[in-house]
Amino acid sequence: MSRGGLTDAAWVRIEPLLPVVDGRGRPWRDHRQVIDGVLWRLRTGAPWRDVPARYGPWQTVYERFVRWEADGTWAALLEHVRVRDDAVGRVDWSVSVDSTIVRAHQHAAGARKRGADGDEPGGVGRAAPGPTPAGREGLGRSRGGLTTKLHLAVDGRGLPLSIVVTPGQAGDAPALDAVLAGIRVPRPGPGRPRVRPTRLIADRAYSSRAIRARLRAAGVRVVIPERADQRANRRRRGRAGGRPPAFDREAYRERNVVERCFARLKQFRAIATRFDKLAARYTAGVVLASLILWLREPQP
């Protein structure tokens, strides 16, 4: 095992789920070797062309990463480990949500508006439709330059359940519906997927009457502190302002799990700084890094 590569235990868990050679065409290079190459690039943030030869040709490493992003293999692997943990009751459905700003490298700009050819090494990719390529690809501009915002919903252990990428200037509250919609853990047998947390913990950026009402209607316990301006406005209106929303201070202390998750993900330099032009590529990297976090959890 190379430094930062898959452990033997992790490989045993995901190997049966990987695509198999169907006998047509040239045989595939060893999956584990290529995945370790993708993880090396994700950990170092280096250009794809600099992937060491011990992982195989860099074109093979890059194209396998792109192929499995396009056909959903990375997402399927992450879903599998979630389903397995939920089946044995290891997923803590006290969910915390938050976002973090990711600085985008100058090479992340310039995605093509149209065309089937990719705009990254290897010439493999697809351009999404839309009139504004920067916003379409999750890039926003601020005084500090190009930024992307990464939104997460994590379980009580700090493991990602939902991943959403938006431009850096996007607000947290408007993205909450997309984040919650991304929580979906299928059952190992018959039955609907698990999509509803028992409790949602978030900071003041998510404090609004509409959000609280929607979550209460869904049967989700809300742990969100009230903003100072909302508190002052409610008091100013007297009885017409209504009662203060319920807030569990002890439960709110558990929100730090999402901050710790961001810290763990940003140990991968290609997550801490965005180098990918396409939002789908960057999101696939976050999905793979999240898979590694799930695989690192001790098994009973």
C-alpha positions as a Markdown table, in Angstrom:
| # | Residue | x | y | z |
|---|---|---|---|---|
| 1 | Met | 0.0 | 0.0 | 0.0 |
| 2 | Ser | 1.4 | 3.4 | -1.0 |
| 3 | Arg | 1.2 | 6.4 | 1.4 |
| 4 | Gly | -2.3 | 7.7 | 1.4 |
| 5 | Gly | -3.6 | 4.8 | -0.7 |
| 6 | Leu | -6.3 | 2.3 | 0.0 |
| 7 | Thr | -5.8 | 0.1 | 3.0 |
| 8 | Asp | -6.3 | -3.7 | 2.5 |
| 9 | Ala | -9.5 | -3.5 | 4.6 |
| 10 | Ala | -10.9 | -0.7 | 2.5 |
| 11 | Trp | -10.0 | -2.6 | -0.7 |
| 12 | Val | -11.8 | -5.7 | 0.4 |
| 13 | Arg | -14.9 | -3.7 | 0.9 |
| 14 | Ile | -15.0 | -2.0 | -2.4 |
| 15 | Glu | -13.4 | -4.5 | -4.8 |
| 16 | Pro | -16.6 | -6.5 | -5.5 |
| 17 | Leu | -18.4 | -3.3 | -6.5 |
| 18 | Leu | -16.0 | -2.2 | -9.2 |
| 19 | Pro | -16.7 | -2.7 | -12.9 |
| 20 | Val | -15.3 | -6.0 | -14.2 |
| 21 | Val | -13.7 | -6.7 | -17.5 |
| 22 | Asp | -16.2 | -8.1 | -20.0 |
| 23 | Gly | -13.7 | -9.7 | -22.3 |
| 24 | Arg | -13.9 | -7.1 | -25.0 |
| 25 | Gly | -11.1 | -4.8 | -25.9 |
| 26 | Arg | -7.9 | -4.3 | -24.0 |
| 27 | Pro | -7.7 | -5.4 | -20.4 |
| 28 | Trp | -8.1 | -2.7 | -17.8 |
| 29 | Arg | -5.1 | -1.7 | -15.7 |
| 30 | Asp | -5.4 | -2.9 | -12.1 |
| 31 | His | -8.2 | -1.0 | -10.4 |
| 32 | Arg | -6.4 | -0.6 | -7.1 |
| 33 | Gln | -3.3 | 0.8 | -8.7 |
| 34 | Val | -5.4 | 3.4 | -10.6 |
| 35 | Ile | -7.5 | 4.4 | -7.5 |
| 36 | Asp | -4.3 | 4.9 | -5.6 |
| 37 | Gly | -3.2 | 7.2 | -8.4 |
| 38 | Val | -6.4 | 9.2 | -8.2 |
| 39 | Leu | -6.0 | 9.5 | -4.4 |
| 40 | Trp | -2.4 | 10.6 | -4.8 |
| 41 | Arg | -3.5 | 13.5 | -7.1 |
| 42 | Leu | -6.4 | 14.3 | -4.7 |
| 43 | Arg | -4.1 | 14.4 | -1.7 |
| 44 | Thr | -1.4 | 16.5 | -3.3 |
| 45 | Gly | -3.4 | 18.7 | -5.6 |
| 46 | Ala | -0.8 | 18.2 | -8.4 |
| 47 | Pro | -1.6 | 18.4 | -12.1 |
| 48 | Trp | -2.8 | 15.1 | -13.6 |
| 49 | Arg | 0.3 | 15.0 | -15.8 |
| 50 | Asp | 2.4 | 14.8 | -12.7 |
| 51 | Val | 0.9 | 11.5 | -11.4 |
| 52 | Pro | 3.9 | 9.2 | -10.7 |
| 53 | Ala | 4.5 | 6.4 | -13.2 |
| 54 | Arg | 4.1 | 3.8 | -10.4 |
| 55 | Tyr | 0.3 | 4.3 | -10.8 |
| 56 | Gly | 0.3 | 3.8 | -14.5 |
| 57 | Pro | 0.0 | 6.3 | -17.3 |
| 58 | Trp | -1.5 | 9.6 | -16.1 |
| 59 | Gln | -4.0 | 9.5 | -19.0 |
| 60 | Thr | -5.3 | 6.1 | -17.7 |
| 61 | Val | -5.6 | 7.5 | -14.1 |
| 62 | Tyr | -7.4 | 10.6 | -15.3 |
| 63 | Glu | -9.7 | 8.9 | -17.7 |
| 64 | Arg | -10.7 | 6.2 | -15.2 |
| 65 | Phe | -11.6 | 9.0 | -12.7 |
| 66 | Val | -13.7 | 10.8 | -15.4 |
| 67 | Arg | -15.4 | 7.6 | -16.6 |
| 68 | Trp | -16.4 | 6.6 | -13.0 |
| 69 | Glu | -17.6 | 10.1 | -12.3 |
| 70 | Ala | -19.8 | 10.0 | -15.5 |
| 71 | Asp | -21.3 | 6.5 | -14.9 |
| 72 | Gly | -21.8 | 7.1 | -11.2 |
| 73 | Thr | -19.3 | 4.5 | -9.9 |
| 74 | Trp | -17.9 | 6.9 | -7.2 |
| 75 | Ala | -21.3 | 7.8 | -6.0 |
| 76 | Ala | -22.4 | 4.1 | -6.0 |
| 77 | Leu | -19.4 | 3.2 | -3.8 |
| 78 | Leu | -20.2 | 5.9 | -1.3 |
| 79 | Glu | -23.9 | 4.9 | -1.2 |
| 80 | His | -22.9 | 1.3 | -0.6 |
| 81 | Val | -20.9 | 2.0 | 2.5 |
| 82 | Arg | -23.7 | 4.3 | 3.8 |
| 83 | Val | -26.3 | 1.5 | 3.3 |
| 84 | Arg | -24.1 | -1.0 | 5.0 |
| 85 | Asp | -23.5 | 1.2 | 8.1 |
| 86 | Asp | -27.2 | 2.2 | 8.3 |
| 87 | Ala | -28.3 | -1.4 | 8.1 |
| 88 | Val | -26.3 | -2.2 | 11.3 |
| 89 | Gly | -27.5 | 1.0 | 13.0 |
| 90 | Arg | -24.2 | 2.9 | 12.9 |
| 91 | Val | -25.4 | 6.0 | 11.1 |
| 92 | Asp | -26.4 | 8.7 | 13.6 |
| 93 | Trp | -29.4 | 10.5 | 12.1 |
| 94 | Ser | -28.7 | 13.7 | 14.2 |
| 95 | Val | -27.6 | 15.7 | 11.1 |
| 96 | Ser | -25.5 | 18.8 | 11.1 |
| 97 | Val | -25.3 | 21.2 | 8.0 |
| 98 | Asp | -22.9 | 23.9 | 7.2 |
| 99 | Ser | -20.8 | 25.3 | 4.3 |
| 100 | Thr | -17.2 | 26.3 | 3.7 |
| 101 | Ile | -15.5 | 28.6 | 1.2 |
| 102 | Val | -13.0 | 27.0 | -1.1 |
| 103 | Arg | -10.5 | 29.2 | -3.0 |
| 104 | Ala | -10.4 | 28.3 | -6.7 |
| 105 | His | -7.1 | 28.3 | -8.5 |
| 106 | Gln | -6.9 | 30.5 | -11.7 |
| 107 | His | -6.8 | 27.3 | -13.7 |
| 108 | Ala | -10.3 | 26.4 | -12.6 |
| 109 | Ala | -11.7 | 29.2 | -14.7 |
| 110 | Gly | -12.4 | 28.9 | -18.4 |
| 111 | Ala | -14.7 | 25.9 | -18.8 |
| 112 | Arg | -16.2 | 25.7 | -22.3 |
| 113 | Lys | -19.7 | 26.9 | -22.9 |
| 114 | Arg | -20.5 | 24.3 | -25.5 |
| 115 | Gly | -19.0 | 21.2 | -27.1 |
| 116 | Ala | -18.6 | 17.6 | -26.2 |
| 117 | Asp | -14.9 | 17.7 | -25.7 |
| 118 | Gly | -13.5 | 18.1 | -22.3 |
| 119 | Asp | -11.5 | 21.1 | -21.2 |
| 120 | Glu | -9.1 | 19.2 | -19.0 |
| 121 | Pro | -6.2 | 16.8 | -19.8 |
| 122 | Gly | -7.3 | 13.7 | -21.7 |
| 123 | Gly | -10.0 | 15.3 | -23.7 |
| 124 | Val | -12.8 | 13.4 | -21.9 |
| 125 | Gly | -15.7 | 15.3 | -20.5 |
| 126 | Arg | -18.9 | 17.1 | -21.2 |
| 127 | Ala | -20.0 | 20.7 | -20.9 |
| 128 | Ala | -23.3 | 21.5 | -19.1 |
| 129 | Pro | -25.7 | 23.9 | -20.8 |
| 130 | Gly | -26.2 | 27.4 | -19.5 |
| 131 | Pro | -25.4 | 31.0 | -20.4 |
| 132 | Thr | -23.0 | 31.7 | -17.5 |
| 133 | Pro | -20.2 | 29.2 | -17.3 |
| 134 | Ala | -18.7 | 30.5 | -14.1 |
| 135 | Gly | -22.0 | 30.2 | -12.2 |
| 136 | Arg | -22.9 | 27.0 | -13.9 |
| 137 | Glu | -19.7 | 25.4 | -12.8 |
| 138 | Gly | -20.0 | 26.5 | -9.2 |
| 139 | Leu | -17.5 | 29.4 | -9.5 |
| 140 | Gly | -18.2 | 32.8 | -7.9 |
| 141 | Arg | -16.2 | 36.0 | -7.9 |
| 142 | Ser | -15.4 | 38.1 | -4.8 |
| 143 | Arg | -12.8 | 40.6 | -3.8 |
| 144 | Gly | -10.5 | 37.6 | -3.1 |
| 145 | Gly | -11.0 | 36.1 | -6.6 |
| 146 | Leu | -12.7 | 33.0 | -7.7 |
| 147 | Thr | -14.4 | 30.9 | -5.0 |
| 148 | Thr | -16.6 | 27.8 | -4.6 |
| 149 | Lys | -18.8 | 27.0 | -1.7 |
| 150 | Leu | -19.1 | 23.4 | -0.5 |
| 151 | His | -22.2 | 22.6 | 1.5 |
| 152 | Leu | -22.4 | 19.4 | 3.6 |
| 153 | Ala | -24.9 | 17.5 | 5.7 |
| 154 | Val | -23.1 | 15.0 | 8.0 |
| 155 | Asp | -24.3 | 12.4 | 10.4 |
| 156 | Gly | -23.6 | 12.5 | 14.2 |
| 157 | Arg | -20.2 | 11.0 | 13.6 |
| 158 | Gly | -19.2 | 13.7 | 11.1 |
| 159 | Leu | -19.5 | 11.6 | 7.9 |
| 160 | Pro | -21.0 | 13.2 | 4.8 |
| 161 | Leu | -24.5 | 12.3 | 3.9 |
| 162 | Ser | -25.1 | 15.0 | 1.2 |
| 163 | Ile | -22.7 | 17.2 | -0.9 |
| 164 | Val | -23.7 | 20.3 | -2.8 |
| 165 | Val | -21.4 | 22.7 | -4.7 |
| 166 | Thr | -22.4 | 26.3 | -5.4 |
| 167 | Pro | -20.7 | 29.5 | -6.4 |
| 168 | Gly | -18.8 | 31.1 | -3.5 |
| 169 | Gln | -21.2 | 34.0 | -3.0 |
| 170 | Ala | -24.3 | 31.8 | -2.7 |
| 171 | Gly | -26.1 | 32.0 | 0.6 |
| 172 | Asp | -26.4 | 29.0 | 3.0 |
| 173 | Ala | -30.2 | 29.1 | 3.6 |
| 174 | Pro | -31.2 | 29.0 | -0.1 |
| 175 | Ala | -29.0 | 25.9 | -0.6 |
| 176 | Leu | -30.5 | 24.0 | 2.3 |
| 177 | Asp | -33.3 | 22.4 | 0.3 |
| 178 | Ala | -30.8 | 21.0 | -2.1 |
| 179 | Val | -28.6 | 19.7 | 0.7 |
| 180 | Leu | -31.5 | 18.0 | 2.4 |
| 181 | Ala | -32.7 | 16.6 | -0.9 |
| 182 | Gly | -29.3 | 14.9 | -1.2 |
| 183 | Ile | -29.8 | 12.9 | 1.9 |
| 184 | Arg | -30.8 | 9.5 | 0.6 |
| 185 | Val | -29.8 | 6.2 | 2.1 |
| 186 | Pro | -31.5 | 3.2 | 0.5 |
| 187 | Arg | -32.6 | 0.2 | 2.6 |
| 188 | Pro | -30.7 | -3.1 | 2.1 |
| 189 | Gly | -34.1 | -4.8 | 1.5 |
| 190 | Pro | -37.6 | -3.6 | 0.6 |
| 191 | Gly | -38.7 | -0.2 | 1.7 |
| 192 | Arg | -38.2 | 3.5 | 0.9 |
| 193 | Pro | -34.8 | 5.1 | 1.3 |
| 194 | Arg | -34.1 | 6.9 | 4.5 |
| 195 | Val | -34.2 | 10.6 | 3.7 |
| 196 | Arg | -35.3 | 12.3 | 6.9 |
| 197 | Pro | -33.0 | 13.1 | 9.9 |
| 198 | Thr | -34.4 | 12.9 | 13.4 |
| 199 | Arg | -32.7 | 16.3 | 14.2 |
| 200 | Leu | -31.1 | 19.1 | 12.2 |
| 201 | Ile | -28.4 | 21.2 | 13.8 |
| 202 | Ala | -27.3 | 24.4 | 12.0 |
| 203 | Asp | -25.9 | 27.8 | 12.8 |
| 204 | Arg | -27.7 | 31.2 | 12.6 |
| 205 | Ala | -27.2 | 31.4 | 8.8 |
| 206 | Tyr | -30.1 | 29.0 | 8.5 |
| 207 | Ser | -32.4 | 30.8 | 11.0 |
| 208 | Ser | -35.7 | 31.6 | 9.3 |
| 209 | Arg | -39.4 | 31.0 | 10.0 |
| 210 | Ala | -39.8 | 29.3 | 6.6 |
| 211 | Ile | -37.0 | 26.8 | 7.3 |
| 212 | Arg | -38.2 | 26.1 | 10.8 |
| 213 | Ala | -41.8 | 25.5 | 9.6 |
| 214 | Arg | -40.8 | 23.2 | 6.8 |
| 215 | Leu | -38.7 | 21.1 | 9.1 |
| 216 | Arg | -41.3 | 20.9 | 11.9 |
| 217 | Ala | -43.9 | 19.9 | 9.3 |
| 218 | Ala | -41.6 | 17.0 | 8.2 |
| 219 | Gly | -41.2 | 15.9 | 11.8 |
| 220 | Val | -37.6 | 17.0 | 12.1 |
| 221 | Arg | -36.4 | 18.5 | 15.4 |
| 222 | Val | -34.8 | 21.9 | 14.8 |
| 223 | Val | -31.7 | 23.0 | 16.6 |
| 224 | Ile | -30.9 | 26.5 | 15.1 |
| 225 | Pro | -30.2 | 29.6 | 17.2 |
| 226 | Glu | -32.1 | 32.7 | 16.5 |
| 227 | Arg | -30.3 | 35.6 | 15.0 |
| 228 | Ala | -30.0 | 38.8 | 17.0 |
| 229 | Asp | -31.9 | 40.9 | 14.5 |
| 230 | Gln | -34.7 | 38.4 | 14.5 |
| 231 | Arg | -34.8 | 38.4 | 18.3 |
| 232 | Ala | -34.9 | 42.2 | 18.4 |
| 233 | Asn | -37.7 | 42.4 | 15.8 |
| 234 | Arg | -39.8 | 39.8 | 17.6 |
| 235 | Arg | -39.4 | 41.7 | 20.9 |
| 236 | Arg | -40.2 | 45.0 | 19.3 |
| 237 | Arg | -43.5 | 43.6 | 18.0 |
| 238 | Gly | -44.5 | 42.4 | 21.5 |
| 239 | Arg | -47.3 | 39.8 | 21.5 |
| 240 | Ala | -47.6 | 40.0 | 17.7 |
| 241 | Gly | -44.0 | 38.8 | 17.4 |
| 242 | Gly | -44.9 | 35.4 | 18.8 |
| 243 | Arg | -42.9 | 33.1 | 21.1 |
| 244 | Pro | -39.2 | 32.5 | 20.8 |
| 245 | Pro | -38.3 | 29.4 | 18.9 |
| 246 | Ala | -37.2 | 26.4 | 21.0 |
| 247 | Phe | -33.4 | 26.0 | 21.2 |
| 248 | Asp | -31.5 | 23.1 | 22.8 |
| 249 | Arg | -28.1 | 24.5 | 23.8 |
| 250 | Glu | -26.7 | 21.1 | 24.7 |
| 251 | Ala | -27.6 | 19.6 | 21.4 |
| 252 | Tyr | -26.1 | 22.6 | 19.6 |
| 253 | Arg | -22.7 | 21.7 | 20.9 |
| 254 | Glu | -22.7 | 18.7 | 18.6 |
| 255 | Arg | -22.6 | 20.9 | 15.5 |
| 256 | Asn | -18.8 | 20.9 | 15.6 |
| 257 | Val | -18.9 | 17.5 | 13.8 |
| 258 | Val | -19.5 | 19.2 | 10.5 |
| 259 | Glu | -16.6 | 21.6 | 11.1 |
| 260 | Arg | -14.4 | 18.6 | 11.8 |
| 261 | Cys | -15.6 | 17.0 | 8.6 |
| 262 | Phe | -14.5 | 20.0 | 6.6 |
| 263 | Ala | -11.1 | 19.9 | 8.3 |
| 264 | Arg | -10.7 | 16.2 | 7.4 |
| 265 | Leu | -11.8 | 16.7 | 3.8 |
| 266 | Lys | -9.4 | 19.7 | 3.4 |
| 267 | Gln | -6.5 | 17.5 | 4.2 |
| 268 | Phe | -6.9 | 16.5 | 0.5 |
| 269 | Arg | -5.3 | 19.5 | -1.2 |
| 270 | Ala | -7.4 | 19.2 | -4.3 |
| 271 | Ile | -10.5 | 19.7 | -2.1 |
| 272 | Ala | -9.0 | 22.6 | 0.0 |
| 273 | Thr | -8.2 | 24.4 | -3.3 |
| 274 | Arg | -10.3 | 23.8 | -6.4 |
| 275 | Phe | -8.2 | 23.1 | -9.5 |
| 276 | Asp | -11.0 | 21.5 | -11.6 |
| 277 | Lys | -12.7 | 23.5 | -14.3 |
| 278 | Leu | -15.9 | 21.5 | -14.1 |
| 279 | Ala | -18.1 | 21.4 | -11.0 |
| 280 | Ala | -18.8 | 17.7 | -11.7 |
| 281 | Arg | -15.1 | 16.9 | -11.5 |
| 282 | Tyr | -14.6 | 18.8 | -8.2 |
| 283 | Thr | -17.7 | 17.2 | -6.8 |
| 284 | Ala | -16.5 | 13.7 | -7.8 |
| 285 | Gly | -13.3 | 14.5 | -5.9 |
| 286 | Val | -15.3 | 15.4 | -2.8 |
| 287 | Val | -17.3 | 12.2 | -3.2 |
| 288 | Leu | -14.2 | 10.1 | -3.3 |
| 289 | Ala | -12.6 | 11.9 | -0.3 |
| 290 | Ser | -15.9 | 11.3 | 1.6 |
| 291 | Leu | -15.8 | 7.6 | 0.6 |
| 292 | Ile | -12.3 | 7.4 | 2.2 |
| 293 | Leu | -13.6 | 9.0 | 5.4 |
| 294 | Trp | -16.4 | 6.4 | 5.6 |
| 295 | Leu | -14.0 | 3.6 | 4.9 |
| 296 | Arg | -11.6 | 4.8 | 7.7 |
| 297 | Glu | -14.3 | 4.3 | 10.3 |
| 298 | Pro | -13.5 | 1.3 | 12.5 |
| 299 | Gln | -15.7 | -1.7 | 11.8 |
| 300 | Pro | -17.3 | -3.5 | 14.7 |
